[in-house]
Amino acid sequence: MQVIKRSGQVVDFDPDKIYQAILRAAQTVYVLDDALRQDLAQVTKKVVVDLEEAQTERPTISMIQSLVEHRLLDAGYINIAEHYISYRLQRDLERNGYGDHINVHLHFEQLK
């Protein structure tokens, strides 16, 4: 499978990049242990399955990130999802020249 980067460049899909991004977000919230690493590896595998089931010839990075966010929230990793989404939004702002003017910090609250 190949993916389309934001620049429009087409590259080979690498699920490890998803896993590493999730781990970086998790490290901002938790001390990583083997159990959490395994749980997050399962989240990554579910994202890969979602991509395969979508049968999109070349998914975009944005599509993949949306799947990651959904799977993190679905697995109950709300704090990790907050940090993952905040980081992605901050990077988008930086790419568009607003990184020095706006800082993103999200906080989700579960509705009862």
N, CA, C and O atoms as a printed pandas DataFrame, in Angstrom:
     atom_number atom_name residue_name chain_id  residue_number  x_coord  y_coord  z_coord
0              1         N          MET        A               1    0.851   -1.175    0.000
1              2        CA          MET        A               1    0.000    0.000    0.000
2              3         C          MET        A               1    0.893    1.233    0.000
3              4         O          MET        A               1    1.986    1.237    0.568
4              5         N          GLN        A               2    0.402    2.267   -0.647
5              6        CA          GLN        A               2    1.089    3.540   -0.653
6              7         C          GLN        A               2    0.169    4.605   -0.065
7              8         O          GLN        A               2   -1.054    4.459   -0.071
8              9         N          VAL        A               3    0.774    5.679    0.443
9             10        CA          VAL        A               3    0.013    6.778    1.030
10            11         C          VAL        A               3    0.450    8.090    0.383
11            12         O          VAL        A               3    1.551    8.212   -0.154
12            13         N          ILE        A               4   -0.451    9.059    0.455
13            14        CA          ILE        A               4   -0.159   10.383   -0.084
14            15         C          ILE        A               4    0.152   11.319    1.073
15            16         O          ILE        A               4   -0.689   11.564    1.938
16            17         N          LYS        A               5    1.377   11.838    1.074
17            18        CA          LYS        A               5    1.788   12.785    2.106
18            19         C          LYS        A               5    1.144   14.144    1.846
19            20         O          LYS        A               5    0.556   14.360    0.786
20            21         N          ARG        A               6    1.250   15.047    2.797
21            22        CA          ARG        A               6    0.666   16.379    2.637
22            23         C          ARG        A               6    1.248   17.113    1.432
23            24         O          ARG        A               6    0.567   17.911    0.788
24            25         N          SER        A               7    2.502   16.835    1.140
25            26        CA          SER        A               7    3.174   17.479    0.009
26            27         C          SER        A               7    2.685   16.945   -1.332
27            28         O          SER        A               7    2.997   17.506   -2.382
28            29         N          GLY        A               8    1.918   15.856   -1.292
29            30        CA          GLY        A               8    1.467   15.216   -2.516
30            31         C          GLY        A               8    2.350   14.056   -2.935
31            32         O          GLY        A               8    2.010   13.297   -3.842
32            33         N          GLN        A               9    3.483   13.926   -2.269
33            34        CA          GLN        A               9    4.404   12.827   -2.570
34            35         C          GLN        A               9    3.762   11.501   -2.179
35            36         O          GLN        A               9    3.099   11.405   -1.146
36            37         N          VAL        A              10    3.960   10.485   -3.006
37            38        CA          VAL        A              10    3.442    9.146   -2.742
38            39         C          VAL        A              10    4.589    8.301   -2.199
39            40         O          VAL        A              10    5.649    8.198   -2.816
40            41         N          VAL        A              11    4.357    7.694   -1.022
41            42        CA          VAL        A              11    5.384    6.875   -0.372
42            43         C          VAL        A              11    4.765    5.553    0.070
43            44         O          VAL        A              11    3.546    5.423    0.175
44            45         N          ASP        A              12    5.628    4.581    0.326
45            46        CA          ASP        A              12    5.155    3.299    0.840
46            47         C          ASP        A              12    4.614    3.472    2.253
47            48         O          ASP        A              12    5.161    4.231    3.053
48            49         N          PHE        A              13    3.549    2.770    2.542
49            50        CA          PHE        A              13    2.931    2.791    3.866
50            51         C          PHE        A              13    3.818    2.061    4.863
51            52         O          PHE        A              13    4.308    0.966    4.586
52            53         N          ASP        A              14    4.021    2.673    6.021
53            54        CA          ASP        A              14    4.843    2.089    7.079
54            55         C          ASP        A              14    4.068    2.156    8.394
55            56         O          ASP        A              14    4.016    3.214    9.021
56            57         N          PRO        A              15    3.464    1.042    8.823
57            58        CA          PRO        A              15    2.671    1.058   10.063
58            59         C          PRO        A              15    3.497    1.441   11.289
59            60         O          PRO        A              15    2.939    1.921   12.276
60            61         N          ASP        A              16    4.796    1.243   11.246
61            62        CA          ASP        A              16    5.630    1.604   12.388
62            63         C          ASP        A              16    5.607    3.113   12.638
63            64         O          ASP        A              16    5.772    3.549   13.777
64            65         N          LYS        A              17    5.408    3.900   11.608
65            66        CA          LYS        A              17    5.322    5.353   11.803
66            67         C          LYS        A              17    4.092    5.705   12.640
67            68         O          LYS        A              17    4.136    6.621   13.461
68            69         N          ILE        A              18    2.998    4.978   12.430
69            70        CA          ILE        A              18    1.799    5.183   13.239
70            71         C          ILE        A              18    2.100    4.825   14.687
71            72         O          ILE        A              18    1.797    5.587   15.605
72            73         N          TYR        A              19    2.691    3.672   14.873
73            74        CA          TYR        A              19    3.003    3.197   16.227
74            75         C          TYR        A              19    3.928    4.174   16.947
75            76         O          TYR        A              19    3.709    4.490   18.116
76            77         N          GLN        A              20    4.950    4.649   16.262
77            78        CA          GLN        A              20    5.898    5.582   16.889
78            79         C          GLN        A              20    5.224    6.904   17.255
79            80         O          GLN        A              20    5.526    7.483   18.298
80            81         N          ALA        A              21    4.321    7.381   16.411
81            82        CA          ALA        A              21    3.592    8.621   16.714
82            83         C          ALA        A              21    2.688    8.441   17.927
83            84         O          ALA        A              21    2.580    9.334   18.768
84            85         N          ILE        A              22    2.041    7.286   18.014
85            86        CA          ILE        A              22    1.189    7.000   19.174
86            87         C          ILE        A              22    2.041    6.896   20.435
87            88         O          ILE        A              22    1.655    7.403   21.488
88            89         N          LEU        A              23    3.191    6.247   20.333
89            90        CA          LEU        A              23    4.085    6.140   21.500
90            91         C          LEU        A              23    4.549    7.514   21.966
91            92         O          LEU        A              23    4.591    7.778   23.167
92            93         N          ARG        A              24    4.896    8.393   21.026
93            94        CA          ARG        A              24    5.339    9.749   21.414
94            95         C          ARG        A              24    4.228   10.486   22.155
95            96         O          ARG        A              24    4.483   11.170   23.146
96            97         N          ALA        A              25    3.000   10.344   21.672
97            98        CA          ALA        A              25    1.871   10.979   22.360
98            99         C          ALA        A              25    1.675   10.363   23.738
99           100         O          ALA        A              25    1.421   11.073   24.711
100          101         N          ALA        A              26    1.793    9.039   23.819
101          102        CA          ALA        A              26    1.605    8.343   25.101
102          103         C          ALA        A              26    2.667    8.746   26.113
103          104         O          ALA        A              26    2.373    8.856   27.304
104          105         N          GLN        A              27    3.890    8.968   25.662
105          106        CA          GLN        A              27    4.980    9.336   26.570
106          107         C          GLN        A              27    4.758   10.685   27.231
107          108         O          GLN        A              27    5.336   10.961   28.282
108          109         N          THR        A              28    3.930   11.527   26.630
109          110        CA          THR        A              28    3.646   12.821   27.246
110          111         C          THR        A              28    2.665   12.688   28.402
111          112         O          THR        A              28    2.491   13.616   29.192
112          113         N          VAL        A              29    2.017   11.512   28.496
113          114        CA          VAL        A              29    0.989   11.287   29.503
114          115         C          VAL        A              29    1.392   10.221   30.515
115          116         O          VAL        A              29    1.125   10.363   31.708
116          117         N          TYR        A              30    2.029    9.161   30.045
117          118        CA          TYR        A              30    2.324    7.998   30.877
118          119         C          TYR        A              30    3.798    7.615   30.795
119          120         O          TYR        A              30    4.519    8.012   29.880
120          121         N          VAL        A              31    4.213    6.835   31.778
121          122        CA          VAL        A              31    5.481    6.128   31.675
122          123         C          VAL        A              31    5.159    4.840   30.930
123          124         O          VAL        A              31    4.299    4.069   31.356
124          125         N          LEU        A              32    5.840    4.613   29.835
125          126        CA          LEU        A              32    5.525    3.450   29.008
126          127         C          LEU        A              32    6.054    2.170   29.638
127          128         O          LEU        A              32    7.215    2.092   30.039
128          129         N          ASP        A              33    5.191    1.176   29.718
129          130        CA          ASP        A              33    5.614   -0.158   30.143
130          131         C          ASP        A              33    5.229   -1.134   29.034
131          132         O          ASP        A              33    4.594   -0.749   28.052
132          133         N          ASP        A              34    5.611   -2.382   29.197
133          134        CA          ASP        A              34    5.361   -3.371   28.148
134          135         C          ASP        A              34    3.873   -3.560   27.865
135          136         O          ASP        A              34    3.480   -3.729   26.711
136          137         N          ALA        A              35    3.055   -3.532   28.895
137          138        CA          ALA        A              35    1.611   -3.727   28.705
138          139         C          ALA        A              35    1.019   -2.593   27.872
139          140         O          ALA        A              35    0.230   -2.840   26.960
140          141         N          LEU        A              36    1.397   -1.353   28.180
141          142        CA          LEU        A              36    0.881   -0.214   27.416
142          143         C          LEU        A              36    1.403   -0.258   25.985
143          144         O          LEU        A              36    0.655    0.015   25.047
144          145         N          ARG        A              37    2.662   -0.593   25.809
145          146        CA          ARG        A              37    3.219   -0.719   24.452
146          147         C          ARG        A              37    2.440   -1.750   23.647
147          148         O          ARG        A              37    2.147   -1.527   22.472
148          149         N          GLN        A              38    2.102   -2.873   24.268
149          150        CA          GLN        A              38    1.343   -3.919   23.570
150          151         C          GLN        A              38   -0.067   -3.442   23.228
151          152         O          GLN        A              38   -0.571   -3.706   22.136
152          153         N          ASP        A              39   -0.699   -2.737   24.168
153          154        CA          ASP        A              39   -2.037   -2.200   23.907
154          155         C          ASP        A              39   -2.005   -1.210   22.738
155          156         O          ASP        A              39   -2.892   -1.221   21.884
156          157         N          LEU        A              40   -0.990   -0.368   22.709
157          158        CA          LEU        A              40   -0.882    0.619   21.642
158          159         C          LEU        A              40   -0.517   -0.031   20.308
159          160         O          LEU        A              40   -0.884    0.470   19.245
160          161         N          ALA        A              41    0.205   -1.144   20.370
161          162        CA          ALA        A              41    0.482   -1.909   19.151
162          163         C          ALA        A              41   -0.827   -2.469   18.593
163          164         O          ALA        A              41   -1.008   -2.537   17.377
164          165         N          GLN        A              42   -1.739   -2.871   19.484
165          166        CA          GLN        A              42   -3.052   -3.364   19.040
166          167         C          GLN        A              42   -3.863   -2.235   18.402
167          168         O          GLN        A              42   -4.563   -2.455   17.413
168          169         N          VAL        A              43   -3.773   -1.034   18.962
169          170        CA          VAL        A              43   -4.452    0.124   18.361
170          171         C          VAL        A              43   -3.914    0.330   16.944
171          172         O          VAL        A              43   -4.677    0.558   16.006
172          173         N          THR        A              44   -2.593    0.245   16.804
173          174        CA          THR        A              44   -1.966    0.406   15.487
174          175         C          THR        A              44   -2.475   -0.658   14.524
175          176         O          THR        A              44   -2.795   -0.349   13.376
176          177         N          LYS        A              45   -2.553   -1.904   14.974
177          178        CA          LYS        A              45   -3.036   -2.986   14.111
178          179         C          LYS        A              45   -4.472   -2.733   13.668
179          180         O          LYS        A              45   -4.828   -3.030   12.527
180          181         N          LYS        A              46   -5.301   -2.188   14.558
181          182        CA          LYS        A              46   -6.687   -1.889   14.192
182          183         C          LYS        A              46   -6.754   -0.785   13.138
183          184         O          LYS        A              46   -7.614   -0.812   12.258
184          185         N          VAL        A              47   -5.848    0.179   13.230
185          186        CA          VAL        A              47   -5.792    1.231   12.210
186          187         C          VAL        A              47   -5.426    0.620   10.859
187          188         O          VAL        A              47   -6.009    0.974    9.835
188          189         N          VAL        A              48   -4.467   -0.290   10.860
189          190        CA          VAL        A              48   -4.059   -0.954    9.619
190          191         C          VAL        A              48   -5.235   -1.740    9.027
191          192         O          VAL        A              48   -5.470   -1.697    7.820
192          193         N          VAL        A              49   -5.967   -2.452    9.880
193          194        CA          VAL        A              49   -7.142   -3.198    9.409
194          195         C          VAL        A              49   -8.182   -2.227    8.840
195          196         O          VAL        A              49   -8.772   -2.489    7.792
196          197         N          ASP        A              50   -8.402   -1.108    9.532
197          198        CA          ASP        A              50   -9.349   -0.102    9.037
198          199         C          ASP        A              50   -8.953    0.381    7.643
199          200         O          ASP        A              50   -9.804    0.530    6.765
200          201         N          LEU        A              51   -7.662    0.622    7.446
201          202        CA          LEU        A              51   -7.173    1.075    6.141
202          203         C          LEU        A              51   -7.406    0.012    5.070
203          204         O          LEU        A              51   -7.842    0.316    3.959
204          205         N          GLU        A              52   -7.109   -1.232    5.421
205          206        CA          GLU        A              52   -7.302   -2.320    4.458
206          207         C          GLU        A              52   -8.778   -2.471    4.102
207          208         O          GLU        A              52   -9.122   -2.684    2.940
208          209         N          GLU        A              53   -9.647   -2.362    5.103
209          210        CA          GLU        A              53  -11.080   -2.507    4.858
210          211         C          GLU        A              53  -11.649   -1.337    4.067
211          212         O          GLU        A              53  -12.635   -1.493    3.347
212          213         N          ALA        A              54  -11.036   -0.172    4.197
213          214        CA          ALA        A              54  -11.508    0.999    3.450
214          215         C          ALA        A              54  -11.235    0.841    1.955
215          216         O          ALA        A              54  -11.885    1.482    1.129
216          217         N          GLN        A              55  -10.292    0.003    1.620
217          218        CA          GLN        A              55   -9.923   -0.278    0.237
218          219         C          GLN        A              55   -9.670    0.994   -0.563
219          220         O          GLN        A              55  -10.014    1.078   -1.743
220          221         N          THR        A              56   -9.069    1.974    0.090
221          222        CA          THR        A              56   -8.667    3.195   -0.593
222          223         C          THR        A              56   -7.326    2.923   -1.251
223          224         O          THR        A              56   -6.391    2.453   -0.602
224          225         N          GLU        A              57   -7.234    3.217   -2.536
225          226        CA          GLU        A              57   -6.008    2.896   -3.266
226          227         C          GLU        A              57   -4.793    3.570   -2.643
227          228         O          GLU        A              57   -3.764    2.932   -2.423
228          229         N          ARG        A              58   -4.918    4.852   -2.364
229          230        CA          ARG        A              58   -3.823    5.594   -1.741
230          231         C          ARG        A              58   -4.404    6.534   -0.685
231          232         O          ARG        A              58   -4.768    7.669   -0.996
232          233         N          PRO        A              59   -4.492    6.069    0.548
233          234        CA          PRO        A              59   -5.033    6.947    1.597
234          235         C          PRO        A              59   -4.098    8.128    1.839
235          236         O          PRO        A              59   -2.898    8.060    1.575
236          237         N          THR        A              60   -4.674    9.197    2.342
237          238        CA          THR        A              60   -3.880   10.373    2.686
238          239         C          THR        A              60   -3.431   10.289    4.139
239          240         O          THR        A              60   -3.998    9.541    4.935
240          241         N          ILE        A              61   -2.421   11.055    4.465
241          242        CA          ILE        A              61   -1.945   11.124    5.847
242          243         C          ILE        A              61   -3.078   11.598    6.759
243          244         O          ILE        A              61   -3.226   11.090    7.870
244          245         N          SER        A              62   -3.871   12.554    6.308
245          246        CA          SER        A              62   -4.994   13.051    7.120
246          247         C          SER        A              62   -6.001   11.949    7.418
247          248         O          SER        A              62   -6.525   11.864    8.529
248          249         N          MET        A              63   -6.271   11.108    6.429
249          250        CA          MET        A              63   -7.197    9.988    6.637
250          251         C          MET        A              63   -6.644    9.035    7.690
251          252         O          MET        A              63   -7.373    8.578    8.571
252          253         N          ILE        A              64   -5.364    8.741    7.592
253          254        CA          ILE        A              64   -4.731    7.832    8.550
254          255         C          ILE        A              64   -4.781    8.430    9.945
255          256         O          ILE        A              64   -5.094    7.728   10.907
256          257         N          GLN        A              65   -4.478    9.714   10.067
257          258        CA          GLN        A              65   -4.507   10.361   11.379
258          259         C          GLN        A              65   -5.909   10.350   11.976
259          260         O          GLN        A              65   -6.060   10.184   13.187
260          261         N          SER        A              66   -6.916   10.521   11.164
261          262        CA          SER        A              66   -8.297   10.455   11.662
262          263         C          SER        A              66   -8.612    9.065   12.194
263          264         O          SER        A              66   -9.271    8.926   13.225
264          265         N          LEU        A              67   -8.142    8.032   11.491
265          266        CA          LEU        A              67   -8.348    6.667   11.964
266          267         C          LEU        A              67   -7.630    6.436   13.292
267          268         O          LEU        A              67   -8.171    5.785   14.185
268          269         N          VAL        A              68   -6.413    6.966   13.424
269          270        CA          VAL        A              68   -5.662    6.823   14.677
270          271         C          VAL        A              68   -6.429    7.485   15.818
271          272         O          VAL        A              68   -6.591    6.896   16.886
272          273         N          GLU        A              69   -6.899    8.706   15.591
273          274        CA          GLU        A              69   -7.648    9.428   16.621
274          275         C          GLU        A              69   -8.881    8.631   17.042
275          276         O          GLU        A              69   -9.150    8.471   18.232
276          277         N          HIS        A              70   -9.612    8.141   16.071
277          278        CA          HIS        A              70  -10.823    7.356   16.352
278          279         C          HIS        A              70  -10.479    6.111   17.173
279          280         O          HIS        A              70  -11.152    5.807   18.158
280          281         N          ARG        A              71   -9.442    5.401   16.767
281          282        CA          ARG        A              71   -9.074    4.160   17.462
282          283         C          ARG        A              71   -8.554    4.430   18.872
283          284         O          ARG        A              71   -8.820    3.644   19.782
284          285         N          LEU        A              72   -7.827    5.510   19.071
285          286        CA          LEU        A              72   -7.367    5.855   20.426
286          287         C          LEU        A              72   -8.562    6.149   21.334
287          288         O          LEU        A              72   -8.631    5.667   22.465
288          289         N          LEU        A              73   -9.491    6.937   20.825
289          290        CA          LEU        A              73  -10.677    7.264   21.617
290          291         C          LEU        A              73  -11.526    6.024   21.865
291          292         O          LEU        A              73  -12.030    5.822   22.969
292          293         N          ASP        A              74  -11.682    5.202   20.844
293          294        CA          ASP        A              74  -12.470    3.982   20.949
294          295         C          ASP        A              74  -11.876    3.027   21.987
295          296         O          ASP        A              74  -12.610    2.312   22.669
296          297         N          ALA        A              75  -10.546    3.019   22.104
297          298        CA          ALA        A              75   -9.864    2.141   23.061
298          299         C          ALA        A              75   -9.819    2.746   24.468
299          300         O          ALA        A              75   -9.305    2.124   25.398
300          301         N          GLY        A              76  -10.357    3.957   24.619
301          302        CA          GLY        A              76  -10.388    4.588   25.936
302          303         C          GLY        A              76   -9.141    5.391   26.277
303          304         O          GLY        A              76   -8.975    5.816   27.421
304          305         N          TYR        A              77   -8.273    5.603   25.316
305          306        CA          TYR        A              77   -7.042    6.370   25.551
306          307         C          TYR        A              77   -7.292    7.838   25.247
307          308         O          TYR        A              77   -6.696    8.408   24.333
308          309         N          ILE        A              78   -8.174    8.437   26.020
309          310        CA          ILE        A              78   -8.584    9.814   25.780
310          311         C          ILE        A              78   -7.413   10.776   25.952
311          312         O          ILE        A              78   -7.228   11.669   25.126
312          313         N          ASN        A              79   -6.621   10.610   27.007
313          314        CA          ASN        A              79   -5.490   11.509   27.236
314          315         C          ASN        A              79   -4.451   11.408   26.127
315          316         O          ASN        A              79   -3.894   12.420   25.702
316          317         N          ILE        A              80   -4.192   10.204   25.663
317          318        CA          ILE        A              80   -3.235   10.037   24.564
318          319         C          ILE        A              80   -3.801   10.675   23.299
319          320         O          ILE        A              80   -3.073   11.335   22.556
320          321         N          ALA        A              81   -5.093   10.482   23.053
321          322        CA          ALA        A              81   -5.726   11.092   21.879
322          323         C          ALA        A              81   -5.628   12.614   21.939
323          324         O          ALA        A              81   -5.354   13.253   20.923
324          325         N          GLU        A              82   -5.846   13.199   23.110
325          326        CA          GLU        A              82   -5.722   14.653   23.263
326          327         C          GLU        A              82   -4.342   15.117   22.823
327          328         O          GLU        A              82   -4.216   16.073   22.058
328          329         N          HIS        A              83   -3.316   14.440   23.306
329          330        CA          HIS        A              83   -1.947   14.837   22.984
330          331         C          HIS        A              83   -1.613   14.563   21.515
331          332         O          HIS        A              83   -0.920   15.358   20.879
332          333         N          TYR        A              84   -2.091   13.466   20.986
333          334        CA          TYR        A              84   -1.871   13.141   19.577
334          335         C          TYR        A              84   -2.509   14.213   18.683
335          336         O          TYR        A              84   -1.872   14.714   17.756
336          337         N          ILE        A              85   -3.759   14.556   18.967
337          338        CA          ILE        A              85   -4.477   15.542   18.156
338          339         C          ILE        A              85   -3.861   16.926   18.330
339          340         O          ILE        A              85   -3.704   17.659   17.354
340          341         N          SER        A              86   -3.513   17.289   19.554
341          342        CA          SER        A              86   -2.881   18.590   19.801
342          343         C          SER        A              86   -1.583   18.716   19.014
343          344         O          SER        A              86   -1.324   19.742   18.385
344          345         N          TYR        A              87   -0.776   17.673   19.054
345          346        CA          TYR        A              87    0.494   17.684   18.325
346          347         C          TYR        A              87    0.251   17.834   16.823
347          348         O          TYR        A              87    0.921   18.625   16.159
348          349         N          ARG        A              88   -0.706   17.074   16.291
349          350        CA          ARG        A              88   -0.989   17.149   14.855
350          351         C          ARG        A              88   -1.465   18.558   14.480
351          352         O          ARG        A              88   -1.024   19.107   13.470
352          353         N          LEU        A              89   -2.351   19.142   15.274
353          354        CA          LEU        A              89   -2.837   20.496   14.995
354          355         C          LEU        A              89   -1.717   21.519   15.078
355          356         O          LEU        A              89   -1.637   22.428   14.251
356          357         N          GLN        A              90   -0.843   21.370   16.089
357          358        CA          GLN        A              90    0.281   22.296   16.235
358          359         C          GLN        A              90    1.203   22.211   15.021
359          360         O          GLN        A              90    1.670   23.233   14.520
360          361         N          ARG        A              91    1.463   20.995   14.551
361          362        CA          ARG        A              91    2.320   20.817   13.364
362          363         C          ARG        A              91    1.667   21.443   12.128
363          364         O          ARG        A              91    2.353   22.040   11.299
364          365         N          ASP        A              92    0.351   21.306   12.007
365          366        CA          ASP        A              92   -0.349   21.931   10.884
366          367         C          ASP        A              92   -0.203   23.451   10.939
367          368         O          ASP        A              92    0.022   24.093    9.914
368          369         N          LEU        A              93   -0.333   24.021   12.131
369          370        CA          LEU        A              93   -0.166   25.467   12.287
370          371         C          LEU        A              93    1.251   25.892   11.914
371          372         O          LEU        A              93    1.446   26.895   11.228
372          373         N          GLU        A              94    2.232   25.125   12.366
373          374        CA          GLU        A              94    3.625   25.448   12.049
374          375         C          GLU        A              94    3.873   25.391   10.543
375          376         O          GLU        A              94    4.547   26.256    9.985
376          377         N          ARG        A              95    3.324   24.369    9.893
377          378        CA          ARG        A              95    3.500   24.246    8.440
378          379         C          ARG        A              95    2.890   25.433    7.700
379          380         O          ARG        A              95    3.352   25.812    6.623
380          381         N          ASN        A              96    1.847   26.014    8.292
381          382        CA          ASN        A              96    1.171   27.146    7.656
382          383         C          ASN        A              96    1.639   28.499    8.188
383          384         O          ASN        A              96    1.034   29.528    7.885
384          385         N          GLY        A              97    2.709   28.501    8.976
385          386        CA          GLY        A              97    3.301   29.751    9.425
386          387         C          GLY        A              97    2.697   30.374   10.667
387          388         O          GLY        A              97    2.979   31.533   10.969
388          389         N          TYR        A              98    1.866   29.629   11.401
389          390        CA          TYR        A              98    1.222   30.178   12.591
390          391         C          TYR        A              98    1.772   29.605   13.893
391          392         O          TYR        A              98    1.259   29.923   14.966
392          393         N          GLY        A              99    2.784   28.785   13.822
393          394        CA          GLY        A              99    3.305   28.100   14.995
394          395         C          GLY        A              99    3.797   29.025   16.098
395          396         O          GLY        A              99    3.745   28.673   17.277
396          397         N          ASP        A             100    4.272   30.203   15.719
397          398        CA          ASP        A             100    4.769   31.152   16.722
398          399         C          ASP        A             100    3.643   31.952   17.375
399          400         O          ASP        A             100    3.866   32.654   18.361
400          401         N          HIS        A             101    2.446   31.846   16.827
401          402        CA          HIS        A             101    1.346   32.681   17.293
402          403         C          HIS        A             101    0.272   31.928   18.072
403          404         O          HIS        A             101   -0.468   32.521   18.857
404          405         N          ILE        A             102    0.195   30.629   17.851
405          406        CA          ILE        A             102   -0.875   29.836   18.457
406          407         C          ILE        A             102   -0.290   28.551   19.027
407          408         O          ILE        A             102    0.489   27.871   18.359
408          409         N          ASN        A             103   -0.662   28.217   20.257
409          410        CA          ASN        A             103   -0.311   26.931   20.852
410          411         C          ASN        A             103   -1.594   26.152   21.094
411          412         O          ASN        A             103   -2.577   26.696   21.598
412          413         N          VAL        A             104   -1.577   24.879   20.732
413          414        CA          VAL        A             104   -2.766   24.037   20.843
414          415         C          VAL        A             104   -2.662   23.139   22.066
415          416         O          VAL        A             104   -1.675   22.425   22.242
416          417         N          HIS        A             105   -3.687   23.181   22.908
417          418        CA          HIS        A             105   -3.803   22.281   24.058
418          419         C          HIS        A             105   -5.271   21.877   24.147
419          420         O          HIS        A             105   -6.136   22.706   24.431
420          421         N          LEU        A             106   -5.538   20.610   23.906
421          422        CA          LEU        A             106   -6.911   20.129   23.943
422          423         C          LEU        A             106   -7.194   19.400   25.243
423          424         O          LEU        A             106   -6.300   18.828   25.867
424          425         N          HIS        A             107   -8.457   19.434   25.634
425          426        CA          HIS        A             107   -8.903   18.635   26.771
426          427         C          HIS        A             107  -10.308   18.138   26.447
427          428         O          HIS        A             107  -11.220   18.929   26.211
428          429         N          PHE        A             108  -10.466   16.827   26.442
429          430        CA          PHE        A             108  -11.771   16.229   26.157
430          431         C          PHE        A             108  -12.455   15.864   27.461
431          432         O          PHE        A             108  -11.819   15.424   28.418
432          433         N          GLU        A             109  -13.750   16.055   27.477
433          434        CA          GLU        A             109  -14.538   15.595   28.611
434          435         C          GLU        A             109  -15.613   14.665   28.083
435          436         O          GLU        A             109  -16.265   14.952   27.080
436          437         N          GLN        A             110  -15.785   13.574   28.757
437          438        CA          GLN        A             110  -16.765   12.580   28.339
438          439         C          GLN        A             110  -18.157   13.042   28.744
439          440         O          GLN        A             110  -18.386   13.435   29.888
440          441         N          LEU        A             111  -19.084   12.989   27.789
441          442        CA          LEU        A             111  -20.473   13.349   28.078
442          443         C          LEU        A             111  -21.156   12.169   28.727
443          444         O          LEU        A             111  -20.914   11.018   28.364
444          445         N          LYS        A             112  -22.009   12.459   29.686
445          446        CA          LYS        A             112  -22.705   11.383   30.398
446          447         C          LYS        A             112  -24.068   11.161   29.828
447          448         O          LYS        A             112  -24.801   10.293   30.302
